[in-house]
């Protein structure tokens, strides 16, 4: 007959006195370990919609959709819980002090309908006022302007976005009468249109 080892006897005695190691879930809420990596969640105020998290996600659990055919162009950031491997890379590369998306301690993620296994956050988009291409989200441009400080005034796209956020920019300025005034330079433009309005045909 094989007798139990001394360690097993100690563990059995301790379980009788202290109680089992396992929690009493679902009778009582389970409290995970402090270092537990649970479901990542977007912070709608801190997320800039810069797509850094999407670029580094090894499981492809983060994607986005730019909705342009509406009165309010916007970017929808999407996180798929059922694809996520909870590695934390999204939080590690978040440019806004790692606050845009953060790991939580949420672990009870069971569901019966797959559409419930996703989280979204919407960010306003800034389009080029000349060609209509996507420049980025408004929050991302404002974040850049804040980080650059006075240097942001060297980039019309950044300081015009900042002035518009402060509501001191006229959204419908009168166009100048002569083409050589280059009024397009004082619009929010993408890099391609900024070059076209800055460099003369002779320089190209």
C-alpha positions as a Markdown table, in Angstrom:
| # | Residue | x | y | z |
|---|---|---|---|---|
| 1 | Unk | 0.0 | 0.0 | 0.0 |
| 2 | Unk | 1.3 | 3.4 | -1.0 |
| 3 | Unk | 1.2 | 5.9 | 1.9 |
| 4 | Unk | 0.9 | 9.6 | 1.3 |
| 5 | Unk | 4.0 | 11.7 | 1.6 |
| 6 | Unk | 4.5 | 14.1 | 4.5 |
| 7 | Unk | 4.0 | 17.2 | 2.3 |
| 8 | Unk | 0.6 | 15.8 | 1.1 |
| 9 | Unk | -0.5 | 15.3 | 4.7 |
| 10 | Unk | 0.5 | 18.8 | 5.6 |
| 11 | Unk | -1.4 | 20.3 | 2.7 |
| 12 | Unk | -4.5 | 18.2 | 3.5 |
| 13 | Unk | -4.4 | 19.3 | 7.1 |
| 14 | Unk | -4.0 | 22.9 | 6.1 |
| 15 | Unk | -6.9 | 22.7 | 3.7 |
| 16 | Unk | -9.1 | 21.3 | 6.6 |
| 17 | Unk | -8.2 | 24.2 | 8.9 |
| 18 | Unk | -7.7 | 27.2 | 6.5 |
| 19 | Unk | -10.0 | 26.1 | 3.7 |
| 20 | Unk | -9.4 | 25.2 | 0.0 |
| 21 | Unk | -7.1 | 27.2 | -2.3 |
| 22 | Unk | -9.9 | 27.7 | -4.9 |
| 23 | Unk | -12.4 | 30.5 | -4.6 |
| 24 | Unk | -16.1 | 30.1 | -4.0 |
| 25 | Unk | -17.1 | 31.3 | -7.5 |
| 26 | Unk | -19.9 | 31.6 | -8.6 |
| 27 | Unk | -21.4 | 31.8 | -5.0 |
| 28 | Unk | -19.0 | 34.6 | -4.3 |
| 29 | Unk | -17.2 | 37.0 | -6.8 |
| 30 | Unk | -13.7 | 35.8 | -7.7 |
| 31 | Unk | -10.9 | 38.3 | -7.0 |
| 32 | Unk | -8.0 | 37.7 | -9.3 |
| 33 | Unk | -4.4 | 38.0 | -8.4 |
| 34 | Unk | -3.1 | 41.7 | -8.5 |
| 35 | Unk | -0.9 | 41.0 | -11.5 |
| 36 | Unk | -3.6 | 39.2 | -13.5 |
| 37 | Unk | -3.9 | 40.4 | -17.1 |
| 38 | Unk | -7.6 | 40.7 | -18.0 |
| 39 | Unk | -9.5 | 42.2 | -20.8 |
| 40 | Unk | -8.0 | 45.3 | -22.3 |
| 41 | Unk | -10.5 | 48.2 | -22.5 |
| 42 | Unk | -10.4 | 51.5 | -24.4 |
| 43 | Unk | -10.6 | 54.8 | -22.5 |
| 44 | Unk | -12.9 | 56.9 | -24.6 |
| 45 | Unk | -11.3 | 60.1 | -23.3 |
| 46 | Unk | -7.6 | 59.1 | -23.4 |
| 47 | Unk | -7.6 | 57.1 | -26.6 |
| 48 | Unk | -6.4 | 59.1 | -29.6 |
| 49 | Unk | -7.3 | 56.7 | -32.3 |
| 50 | Unk | -3.7 | 56.8 | -33.6 |
| 51 | Unk | -3.8 | 53.0 | -34.5 |
| 52 | Unk | -0.5 | 52.2 | -32.6 |
| 53 | Unk | -2.3 | 49.4 | -30.7 |
| 54 | Unk | -3.6 | 48.0 | -34.0 |
| 55 | Unk | -0.1 | 47.9 | -35.5 |
| 56 | Unk | 1.4 | 45.9 | -32.7 |
| 57 | Unk | -1.4 | 43.5 | -31.8 |
| 58 | Unk | 0.0 | 40.0 | -32.6 |
| 59 | Unk | -3.4 | 38.4 | -32.7 |
| 60 | Unk | -5.1 | 41.0 | -34.9 |
| 61 | Unk | -7.6 | 41.6 | -32.2 |
| 62 | Unk | -7.7 | 45.4 | -32.8 |
| 63 | Unk | -9.0 | 47.0 | -36.0 |
| 64 | Unk | -10.6 | 50.2 | -37.1 |
| 65 | Unk | -13.2 | 51.5 | -39.5 |
| 66 | Unk | -13.2 | 55.0 | -41.0 |
| 67 | Unk | -16.7 | 56.2 | -41.7 |
| 68 | Unk | -16.5 | 59.1 | -44.1 |
| 69 | Unk | -19.9 | 59.1 | -45.8 |
| 70 | Unk | -21.7 | 61.0 | -43.0 |
| 71 | Unk | -22.1 | 64.5 | -41.6 |
| 72 | Unk | -19.6 | 63.6 | -38.9 |
| 73 | Unk | -16.6 | 61.7 | -40.2 |
| 74 | Unk | -15.4 | 59.4 | -37.5 |
| 75 | Unk | -13.0 | 56.5 | -36.8 |
| 76 | Unk | -14.4 | 53.4 | -34.9 |
| 77 | Unk | -11.7 | 51.5 | -33.0 |
| 78 | Unk | -12.7 | 47.9 | -32.4 |
| 79 | Unk | -11.3 | 45.4 | -29.9 |
| 80 | Unk | -12.3 | 41.7 | -30.4 |
| 81 | Unk | -12.3 | 40.0 | -27.0 |
| 82 | Unk | -12.6 | 36.5 | -28.5 |
| 83 | Unk | -9.4 | 37.0 | -30.5 |
| 84 | Unk | -7.4 | 38.8 | -27.8 |
| 85 | Unk | -4.6 | 36.9 | -26.1 |
| 86 | Unk | -4.2 | 39.5 | -23.3 |
| 87 | Unk | -0.5 | 40.1 | -24.0 |
| 88 | Unk | -0.6 | 43.8 | -23.0 |
| 89 | Unk | 1.3 | 45.0 | -26.1 |
| 90 | Unk | -1.5 | 47.5 | -26.9 |
| 91 | Unk | -1.1 | 49.2 | -23.5 |
| 92 | Unk | 2.7 | 49.1 | -23.7 |
| 93 | Unk | 2.8 | 51.1 | -27.0 |
| 94 | Unk | 0.0 | 53.5 | -26.3 |
| 95 | Unk | 1.4 | 57.0 | -27.1 |
| 96 | Unk | -0.8 | 58.8 | -24.6 |
| 97 | Unk | 1.0 | 57.7 | -21.5 |
| 98 | Unk | -0.3 | 54.1 | -21.8 |
| 99 | Unk | -3.8 | 55.3 | -20.9 |
| 100 | Unk | -5.7 | 55.0 | -24.2 |
| 101 | Unk | -6.2 | 51.2 | -23.8 |
| 102 | Unk | -5.4 | 49.4 | -20.6 |
| 103 | Unk | -5.5 | 45.9 | -19.3 |
| 104 | Unk | -8.2 | 45.4 | -16.7 |
| 105 | Unk | -8.7 | 42.6 | -14.1 |
| 106 | Unk | -11.9 | 41.4 | -15.9 |
| 107 | Unk | -11.8 | 37.7 | -16.4 |
| 108 | Unk | -15.4 | 36.6 | -16.7 |
| 109 | Unk | -15.8 | 37.0 | -20.5 |
| 110 | Unk | -18.2 | 34.2 | -21.4 |
| 111 | Unk | -21.0 | 35.0 | -23.9 |
| 112 | Unk | -23.5 | 33.3 | -26.1 |
| 113 | Unk | -23.5 | 35.8 | -29.0 |
| 114 | Unk | -20.3 | 36.7 | -30.8 |
| 115 | Unk | -21.2 | 40.4 | -31.4 |
| 116 | Unk | -21.0 | 40.8 | -27.6 |
| 117 | Unk | -17.3 | 39.9 | -27.8 |
| 118 | Unk | -16.2 | 43.3 | -29.0 |
| 119 | Unk | -15.7 | 46.7 | -27.7 |
| 120 | Unk | -15.8 | 50.0 | -29.7 |
| 121 | Unk | -14.8 | 53.6 | -29.2 |
| 122 | Unk | -15.5 | 56.4 | -31.7 |
| 123 | Unk | -13.1 | 59.3 | -32.5 |
| 124 | Unk | -13.8 | 62.3 | -34.7 |
| 125 | Unk | -11.8 | 62.3 | -37.9 |
| 126 | Unk | -10.0 | 65.3 | -39.5 |
| 127 | Unk | -10.1 | 65.2 | -43.3 |
| 128 | Unk | -8.0 | 67.2 | -45.7 |
| 129 | Unk | -9.9 | 70.3 | -46.7 |
| 130 | Unk | -8.6 | 70.0 | -50.2 |
| 131 | Unk | -8.8 | 66.4 | -51.3 |
| 132 | Unk | -10.8 | 64.8 | -48.5 |
| 133 | Unk | -8.2 | 62.2 | -47.5 |
| 134 | Unk | -8.0 | 61.2 | -43.8 |
| 135 | Unk | -5.3 | 63.0 | -42.0 |
| 136 | Unk | -6.0 | 61.5 | -38.5 |
| 137 | Unk | -8.2 | 61.9 | -35.6 |
| 138 | Unk | -8.9 | 65.4 | -34.1 |
| 139 | Unk | -7.7 | 64.2 | -30.7 |
| 140 | Unk | -4.4 | 62.9 | -32.2 |
| 141 | Unk | -3.7 | 66.3 | -33.9 |
| 142 | Unk | -4.6 | 68.1 | -30.7 |
| 143 | Unk | -2.3 | 65.8 | -28.7 |
| 144 | Unk | 0.6 | 66.5 | -31.1 |
| 145 | Unk | 0.0 | 70.3 | -30.9 |
| 146 | Unk | 0.1 | 70.1 | -27.1 |
| 147 | Unk | 3.3 | 68.1 | -27.1 |
| 148 | Unk | 5.0 | 70.4 | -29.6 |
| 149 | Unk | 4.0 | 73.6 | -27.8 |
| 150 | Unk | 5.1 | 76.7 | -29.7 |
| 151 | Unk | 6.7 | 74.5 | -32.4 |
| 152 | Unk | 3.2 | 73.5 | -33.5 |
| 153 | Unk | 2.8 | 76.9 | -35.2 |
| 154 | Unk | 5.3 | 75.8 | -37.8 |
| 155 | Unk | 2.6 | 73.3 | -39.1 |
| 156 | Unk | -0.6 | 74.9 | -40.2 |
| 157 | Unk | -2.6 | 71.7 | -39.9 |
| 158 | Unk | -1.7 | 71.4 | -36.2 |
| 159 | Unk | -2.2 | 75.0 | -35.1 |
| 160 | Unk | -5.4 | 75.4 | -37.2 |
| 161 | Unk | -6.8 | 72.3 | -35.5 |
| 162 | Unk | -5.8 | 73.8 | -32.1 |
| 163 | Unk | -7.5 | 77.1 | -33.0 |
| 164 | Unk | -10.6 | 75.3 | -34.1 |
| 165 | Unk | -10.8 | 73.4 | -30.8 |
| 166 | Unk | -10.6 | 76.8 | -29.0 |
| 167 | Unk | -13.4 | 78.1 | -31.2 |
| 168 | Unk | -11.4 | 81.1 | -32.4 |
| 169 | Unk | -11.1 | 80.0 | -36.0 |
| 170 | Unk | -13.6 | 81.0 | -38.7 |
| 171 | Unk | -14.7 | 77.8 | -40.5 |
| 172 | Unk | -15.8 | 79.7 | -43.6 |
| 173 | Unk | -13.1 | 82.3 | -44.3 |
| 174 | Unk | -13.5 | 84.5 | -47.4 |
| 175 | Unk | -11.3 | 83.3 | -50.2 |
| 176 | Unk | -8.8 | 85.8 | -51.5 |
| 177 | Unk | -9.3 | 87.2 | -54.9 |
| 178 | Unk | -6.0 | 86.4 | -56.5 |
| 179 | Unk | -4.5 | 82.9 | -56.9 |
| 180 | Unk | -1.0 | 83.9 | -55.8 |
| 181 | Unk | -2.2 | 84.5 | -52.3 |
| 182 | Unk | -2.1 | 80.7 | -51.9 |
| 183 | Unk | -5.1 | 80.7 | -49.6 |
| 184 | Unk | -5.0 | 76.8 | -49.5 |
| 185 | Unk | -1.9 | 77.0 | -47.3 |
| 186 | Unk | -4.2 | 78.2 | -44.5 |
| 187 | Unk | -6.3 | 75.1 | -44.5 |
| 188 | Unk | -6.0 | 71.8 | -42.8 |
| 189 | Unk | -4.3 | 69.7 | -45.4 |
| 190 | Unk | -2.8 | 66.3 | -45.8 |
| 191 | Unk | 1.0 | 66.0 | -46.6 |
| 192 | Unk | 0.4 | 65.7 | -50.4 |
| 193 | Unk | -1.9 | 68.7 | -50.7 |
| 194 | Unk | 0.4 | 70.7 | -48.4 |
| 195 | Unk | 3.3 | 70.1 | -50.8 |
| 196 | Unk | 1.1 | 71.0 | -53.8 |
| 197 | Unk | 0.2 | 74.4 | -52.3 |
| 198 | Unk | 3.7 | 75.1 | -51.1 |
| 199 | Unk | 6.0 | 74.0 | -54.0 |
| 200 | Unk | 5.6 | 75.9 | -57.3 |
| 201 | Unk | 5.3 | 73.8 | -60.5 |
| 202 | Unk | 8.8 | 75.0 | -61.5 |
| 203 | Unk | 10.2 | 73.4 | -58.4 |
| 204 | Unk | 8.7 | 70.0 | -59.0 |
